[in-house]
């Protein structure tokens, strides 16, 4: 019975792990910015080459 009550107490706690989610969000944003900075010029070149091939017909 105690386990059920403990589970119900935790289920009622709707605060969640806000600091954890904030950290995950900030780290994800940082990774996106880093990858974009490193791969952006290469992806832009690939995109431009694809557009040039399509409009070259």
N, C-alpha and C positions, 0 to 999 in steps of 0.2 A: 504494500500500500504506500509505503514511503517513497518508493521509486516513482510511482504514478504522480504523487503530489509534487515531487521534485521536478518531474518533466512538465507538469502543468505550470509550475512557477516559472520555469525557463521559457515556456511558450508564451506566457503573458508579458514577458520582458520584450517590448518592441523597439528598444533602443538600438539593438544590434551592435555591431562592431564598427561604429562610425569612424574612429581614428584609423582603423585598418583599411576601410574602404577609401578614405581620403588618401592614404599613402599609396594604395594600389592605383588610384586614379592619377595621382601626380607622377608616379613612376611610369605608367603607361604613356602619359603625355610626353614625358621626357624621352622615352624610347622612340616614340613617333617622330619627335623633332630631330633626334640624332640620326635616325635612319633616313629621314627626308633630306637632311643636310648632306649626308654621304651619298645617297643614291639619286638625289634629285636631278643633277646634271645628266647622269647616264640615262635615266628614264625620260628626260626631256629629249635627248638625242634619239632614243628609240622611237618615241612618239612622233617626232618630226620626220624621221625617216619613213615611218609607216604612212604619214599623211602625204609626204612627197611621192611615194609609190602609188597611192590611190589617186592623187590628182594628176599624176604623170600620164595617165591613159588618154 
